[in-house]
Amino acid sequence: MGSPIEFKTGNADHAEITESAEKRNILSMILRVFPYFRVISVLLFFISCFAPLIANAQTGVITGRVVSEDGGGLANMPVNLSSVGSNRREASNYYSDHVTTDKTGNFKFVGLEPRLYSINVSPINGYVTFPVPASEGRDRRNYRIGDYITFTLVKGGVITGRVTTSTGETMIGVAVFALMVRDFEGNPVRMVSVGRQRLTDDRGVYRYHGLTPGTYVIYTRGKTSGSPISAYDGYAPTYHPSSPRETAVQIRVTSGVETTGVDIRYRGERGYTVSGAAICPAPTLPNGWTTVLLYNVSTGLQAGSGGVGLADGPNPFTIFGVPDGEYEIFIRGGRPNPDDYLLASRRITVRGADVGGIELRLEPPATVSGKIVVEVSPNVCGSEHKSLFEDLTVLARREAPGPPALSQLWPTQYASWVNDKGEFTIKSLDPSRYFIIARSQDENWYAKSITGPASLDTEDSVRPVTAIDVGSNGAVLKSGDRMTGLVVTIANGAASLQGRLAPENEGSRLPARMTVHLVPAEPASADDVLRYAEMVAGKDSAFEFKNLAPGKYWLVARAAPDNAPTDRFPTPAARDANERVKLRREAMAAKNEIELQPCGRLKDYVLRANR
């Protein structure tokens, strides 16, 4: 039999019962709080999993990769970032950074504020940016926090040759330039750009590597600023093989291919001097310097340059080796405020003699400032974007400046970022007529109206209440003008259209370059320029429009002129009242009508065209 159970009494028994009760109480308390332990454990698990994502959101990260044409990562490539619209480097709003790719080609920017950024790669070791069609590469894309970007590079081409005198003697230490005249598609390039110079070695040999695919002319000036002292100072340029610019032989450059034997036999034609003085208003930089540039009006080529001071009063300059021709002489320099540029240009003619006594009076640029007004329709596209202003860029795009060859002298457009109050200022505008463009990376928004004051602000004038339609008519600005009070109204509910061109008749072919136009079909919108849109069809005749106001449209396609520039923005046809009437007549006759609903995303549209 088992031992009998014994119950004890007295003090010992009481202590034992008390201890048991305490244990039961502790156990009961643990059971009561156990669900909370489970919740805490789950929270700790999620925090450990998502901590990196939370950190990235707090620090603002943009990542990406730089790869070669075969998809392999490229190491040690410099990648540059800068805030959009504040490229004048104001301390209050400008931000820039640069990193290099790791061994697998990856890069990362951290600590970024929520705004738009421009990012590009500075290729090295003979690589260049993968060329894209002009219709696709004209608008530089901007990026925001959280984006992942892939940049593709290709091996640049090589041109090499030898420079000799007219008698065959080696020319040592002379500067040679490669100038792109057509892009890789064969389209003419009118951008005025000299590029980096190469000096001939002791054999008279030069070598250009890392050239972007395209067509080039090669020339030598004998000597330029920064090159060694040369016996050929003051001579006019000679192009390969031994020609003036008009008869220069063009060299086709392809990726990774070296073209040899591009020799230059120097013509030895002495040019003329162009001299004068730059007159700068105070305050200026006491020891500041800039460059005075000379461009041929007919070819757009730089014909010479020289240093010039920016001190108060006359600042002399001289340009050597200028051949006969008509030229634009141009100066652009900064004052103590880097946004307060000074501008001057003048047309001159050189005919068989030196040209002196040129006076260039530098003047301040114009500015445009204003604010964004947001017009929101509730529950449209889910457009309640907390950071709307960071997606916006306001642009001032100038009309064509006259001779296309001189397009580089005056930038096509100027940008400004929008602060958190919806305010913007566009600075450093050259004298011209400008059209204001509001662009959003959020496809749900479109520009509804752009209005400005009827007159410009001056120190002793009051701006009238009357406003002008800047969106349709643009604004003419002169040196020193300050246009304030510009109002840009944006609305949500924007639509988009994506499609492609196809020949109207089977078996026929479309012109190589076609421009697709969107024309508002409503009579009330006939003169609302903001409702018009156009773009050059890209690869496979594809086109895409975004940020469109809802409504009815006609579509019409036109053949782009063979000499249409690909390196700058053409003036939209709708900007001209007479051209707008023609465009509407063509579009109405074509009878390609669509209706875009608020937030509509029309895709795979086929536009039949016959010219």
PyMOL commands that set and color helices and strands:
alter all, ss='L'
color gray80, all
select helices_A, chain A and resi 11-59+134-137+245-247+388-391+404-409+470-473+523-525+529-531+539-541+573-575+577-590
alter helices_A, ss='H'
color red, helices_A
select strands_A, chain A and resi 62-68+78-83+96-100+106-109+117-121+127-129+148-155+157-164+175-183+198-199+205-211+214-220+238-239+251-253+258-259+264-265+272-280+289-296+302-309+313-322+325-334+341-350+355-361+366-375+392-398+413-417+423-429+432-440+445-453+467-469+475-477+482-492+495-503+514-520+533-536+542-548+551-559+593-596+601-609
alter strands_A, ss='S'
color yellow, strands_A
deselect
rebuild
show_as cartoon
